[in-house]
Amino acid sequence: MKLKQVMAISEFHDAELSDFEALFLASMLYFSEEGADYVVLECGLGGELDATNAVTTTLYSIFTEIGLDHLGVLGNSLEEIVTTKSKIIRPANTTIIAPQHSQIINGIIKREATIKGARLIDAAKTVIIHSQNIGQQLMVDYQTSQQHGQFQFGLLANYQLENVRTVIAWLIDFCQSKHLTNQISDLLNHALATINVPGRFETVNKKPMIIVDGGHNLDGITAFANTVNTIFPHYNKLIVTGFFEG
């Protein structure tokens, strides 16, 4: 009922919403009513074409690794896709780039950040990590120009280490702005020691070993295969994949 009331105002003209747009609008109404201090929004389709683009002011724009995804919608090449995604950057915010496999990506995002007057942080250049296995977890050492520490990490997949570098780059910058820098390792341990992400290198059965992963583009599937071969080098492996045309 609340969504219908909002969509009836003159700015919307009773427009039809997609499922994602309806969820986004409902979420924003809820956050507003609850007086949320901070909100983390994840793009559904990417940047310029995404419902989250309706938010005009953000503290951060964070880019995970970008590959060929939503071809024909976001663009027909990596350059076009990155250009579309880069439009989520907001004026004067802080933009963080995850370690990327292509310098083309960095160049396009940096150009958009410059146009928007955004401060840029490249996680690949600002965060160094080393890890070692301790049973079913990783012990991760991290270092930046101003911080260093150690924490336990509950995700074993190789690609998650690249993701956590981006998390650390954001967390250190955010904590510095809030004068919480001496608590970073404690925060990382609390959040990541027992973390489990359903559908991301998730073990659903041990005998036989069955792992599911939601890698849905070439980069994601390659990262999954590399991780399997690293962790289980002597196992005979059978990969079952499924795709649909959306």
C-alpha positions as CSV (number, residue, x, y, z in Angstrom):
1,M,0.0,0.0,0.0
2,K,2.8,2.4,0.9
3,L,4.5,1.8,-2.5
4,K,1.3,2.5,-4.3
5,Q,0.9,5.8,-2.5
6,V,4.4,6.8,-3.4
7,M,4.0,5.8,-7.0
8,A,0.8,7.8,-7.3
9,I,2.6,11.1,-6.7
10,S,3.1,13.3,-9.7
11,E,6.8,12.7,-10.1
12,F,6.2,9.0,-10.8
13,H,2.9,9.2,-12.8
14,D,2.0,5.6,-11.7
15,A,5.0,4.2,-13.5
16,E,5.5,0.4,-13.5
17,L,8.3,-0.9,-11.3
18,S,10.5,-3.9,-11.9
19,D,11.0,-6.2,-9.0
20,F,14.4,-4.7,-8.2
21,E,13.1,-1.2,-8.4
22,A,10.2,-2.0,-6.1
23,L,12.6,-3.6,-3.5
24,F,14.9,-0.6,-3.8
25,L,12.0,1.9,-3.2
26,A,10.6,-0.2,-0.3
27,S,14.1,-0.3,1.2
28,M,14.7,3.4,0.9
29,L,11.3,4.1,2.5
30,Y,12.1,1.8,5.4
31,F,15.6,3.3,5.9
32,S,14.1,6.8,6.0
33,E,11.4,5.8,8.5
34,E,14.0,4.1,10.8
35,G,16.4,7.0,10.6
36,A,19.3,4.8,9.5
37,D,22.7,6.4,10.0
38,Y,24.4,4.5,7.1
39,V,23.1,2.4,4.3
40,V,25.1,0.0,2.0
41,L,23.5,-0.2,-1.4
42,E,24.5,-2.8,-4.0
43,C,23.8,-2.0,-7.7
44,G,21.6,-4.6,-9.4
45,L,22.4,-3.9,-13.0
46,G,25.2,-1.4,-12.8
47,G,25.8,2.3,-12.5
48,E,24.0,4.6,-15.0
49,L,21.1,2.2,-15.6
50,D,20.5,1.1,-12.0
51,A,17.8,2.1,-9.6
52,T,20.4,3.0,-7.0
53,N,21.5,5.8,-9.3
54,A,18.5,7.7,-7.9
55,V,20.6,8.3,-4.8
56,T,22.3,11.6,-5.5
57,T,24.7,11.8,-2.5
58,T,27.0,9.0,-1.3
59,L,30.1,8.8,0.9
60,Y,31.6,6.0,-1.1
61,S,31.4,4.3,-4.5
62,I,33.1,1.0,-4.4
63,F,33.9,-1.1,-7.5
64,T,34.7,-4.8,-7.2
65,E,36.4,-6.5,-10.1
66,I,34.5,-5.8,-13.3
67,G,34.2,-8.3,-16.2
68,L,32.0,-8.9,-19.1
69,D,28.5,-9.0,-17.6
70,H,25.0,-8.1,-18.8
71,L,26.3,-7.8,-22.4
72,G,24.0,-5.9,-24.7
73,V,22.5,-4.0,-21.7
74,L,25.5,-2.4,-20.0
75,G,27.4,-2.4,-23.3
76,N,29.0,-4.7,-25.9
77,S,32.6,-4.4,-24.7
78,L,34.5,-4.2,-21.5
79,E,35.1,-0.5,-22.1
80,E,31.4,0.2,-22.6
81,I,30.4,-1.8,-19.5
82,V,32.9,0.0,-17.3
83,T,31.8,3.4,-18.6
84,T,28.2,2.6,-17.7
85,K,29.2,1.3,-14.3
86,S,31.4,4.3,-13.6
87,K,28.4,6.6,-13.7
88,I,27.5,5.5,-10.2
89,I,30.3,7.8,-8.9
90,R,28.8,10.8,-7.1
91,P,30.4,14.3,-6.9
92,A,33.1,14.7,-4.3
93,N,32.7,11.2,-2.7
94,T,35.5,8.7,-2.2
95,T,35.7,6.1,-4.9
96,I,37.5,2.8,-4.2
97,I,38.7,0.5,-7.0
98,A,39.3,-3.2,-6.3
99,P,42.3,-4.9,-7.8
100,Q,41.5,-5.3,-11.5
101,H,42.8,-7.6,-14.2
102,S,42.8,-4.8,-16.7
103,Q,44.3,-1.3,-16.6
104,I,41.5,-0.2,-19.0
105,I,39.1,-0.5,-16.1
106,N,41.2,1.7,-13.8
107,G,41.6,4.3,-16.5
108,I,37.9,4.7,-17.2
109,I,36.9,4.8,-13.5
110,K,39.7,7.3,-12.7
111,R,38.5,9.6,-15.5
112,E,35.0,9.6,-14.2
113,A,36.2,10.2,-10.7
114,T,38.2,13.2,-11.9
115,I,35.1,14.6,-13.7
116,K,33.1,14.2,-10.5
117,G,35.8,15.6,-8.2
118,A,35.9,12.3,-6.3
119,R,38.8,11.2,-4.2
120,L,40.2,7.9,-5.5
121,I,41.7,4.9,-3.6
122,D,43.2,2.0,-5.5
123,A,43.1,-1.1,-3.2
124,A,45.8,-2.8,-5.3
125,K,48.2,0.0,-4.5
126,T,47.2,0.8,-1.0
127,V,46.7,-2.6,0.7
128,I,49.2,-5.5,0.8
129,I,48.0,-8.8,2.2
130,H,49.6,-12.2,3.0
131,S,47.7,-15.3,4.1
132,Q,48.3,-18.8,5.4
133,N,45.9,-21.7,6.0
134,I,45.0,-22.6,9.6
135,G,42.6,-25.5,9.2
136,Q,39.3,-24.3,7.7
137,Q,40.3,-20.6,7.9
138,L,42.9,-18.2,6.7
139,M,45.1,-16.0,8.8
140,V,45.5,-12.8,6.9
141,D,48.2,-10.1,7.6
142,Y,47.5,-6.7,6.1
143,Q,49.6,-3.6,5.7
144,T,49.0,-0.1,4.4
145,S,51.1,3.1,4.6
146,Q,49.5,3.8,8.0
147,Q,48.1,0.6,9.4
148,H,49.0,-3.1,9.8
149,G,47.4,-6.0,11.6
150,Q,46.1,-9.5,11.4
151,F,42.8,-11.2,11.4
152,Q,41.1,-14.6,10.8
153,F,39.2,-15.0,7.6
154,G,36.5,-17.7,7.1
155,L,36.5,-17.7,3.3
156,L,39.0,-19.9,1.6
157,A,38.5,-19.0,-2.1
158,N,41.4,-17.2,-3.6
159,Y,39.2,-14.5,-5.2
160,Q,37.9,-13.6,-1.7
161,L,41.4,-12.4,-0.8
162,E,41.1,-9.8,-3.5
163,N,37.7,-8.8,-2.3
164,V,39.0,-8.4,1.3
165,R,41.7,-6.0,0.1
166,T,38.9,-3.8,-1.1
167,V,37.1,-4.1,2.2
168,I,40.2,-3.2,4.1
169,A,40.8,-0.1,1.9
170,W,37.3,1.1,2.7
171,L,37.3,0.2,6.4
172,I,40.6,2.0,7.1
173,D,39.5,5.1,5.3
174,F,36.1,5.1,7.1
175,C,37.6,4.4,10.5
176,Q,40.1,7.2,10.0
177,S,37.3,9.6,9.4
178,K,35.7,8.4,12.6
179,H,38.9,8.3,14.6
180,L,38.6,4.5,15.2
181,T,41.9,3.4,13.6
182,N,43.1,1.4,16.7
183,Q,40.0,-0.9,16.4
184,I,40.4,-2.1,12.8
185,S,41.9,-5.6,13.4
186,D,39.2,-6.2,16.1
187,L,36.5,-5.2,13.6
188,L,37.9,-7.4,10.9
189,N,38.1,-10.4,13.2
190,H,34.6,-9.9,14.5
191,A,33.1,-9.6,11.0
192,L,35.2,-12.0,9.0
193,A,36.5,-14.9,11.2
194,T,33.3,-17.0,10.8
195,I,31.8,-15.4,7.7
196,N,29.9,-17.6,5.3
197,V,28.5,-16.4,2.0
198,P,25.9,-18.7,0.6
199,G,26.5,-19.6,-3.0
200,R,30.1,-18.3,-3.0
201,F,32.5,-21.3,-2.8
202,E,30.0,-22.9,-0.4
203,T,30.5,-26.5,0.7
204,V,27.1,-28.1,0.8
205,N,28.3,-31.7,1.2
206,K,31.6,-33.3,2.3
207,K,31.2,-37.0,1.3
208,P,31.3,-36.6,-1.7
209,M,32.7,-33.0,-1.6
210,I,30.2,-30.8,-3.3
211,I,30.9,-27.0,-3.7
212,V,28.5,-24.5,-5.2
213,D,29.6,-21.1,-6.5
214,G,27.6,-18.4,-8.2
215,G,30.3,-17.3,-10.6
216,H,28.3,-16.0,-13.6
217,N,30.8,-14.6,-16.0
218,L,34.1,-15.7,-17.5
219,D,36.2,-14.0,-14.8
220,G,34.0,-15.5,-12.0
221,I,34.1,-19.0,-13.4
222,T,37.9,-18.8,-14.0
223,A,38.4,-17.6,-10.4
224,F,36.4,-20.5,-9.1
225,A,38.3,-23.1,-11.2
226,N,41.6,-21.7,-10.1
227,T,40.6,-21.9,-6.4
228,V,39.4,-25.5,-6.7
229,N,42.7,-26.5,-8.4
230,T,44.7,-24.7,-5.7
231,I,42.8,-26.1,-2.7
232,F,42.2,-29.6,-4.1
233,P,45.1,-30.3,-6.5
234,H,44.9,-34.1,-6.3
235,Y,41.1,-34.6,-6.4
236,N,39.3,-35.9,-9.5
237,K,36.8,-33.1,-10.3
238,L,33.5,-32.9,-12.1
239,I,32.0,-29.4,-12.8
240,V,28.3,-29.0,-13.5
241,T,27.2,-25.7,-14.8
242,G,23.9,-24.1,-15.6
243,F,23.0,-20.9,-17.5
244,F,19.9,-19.2,-18.7
245,E,19.4,-16.5,-21.2
246,G,18.0,-13.4,-19.4
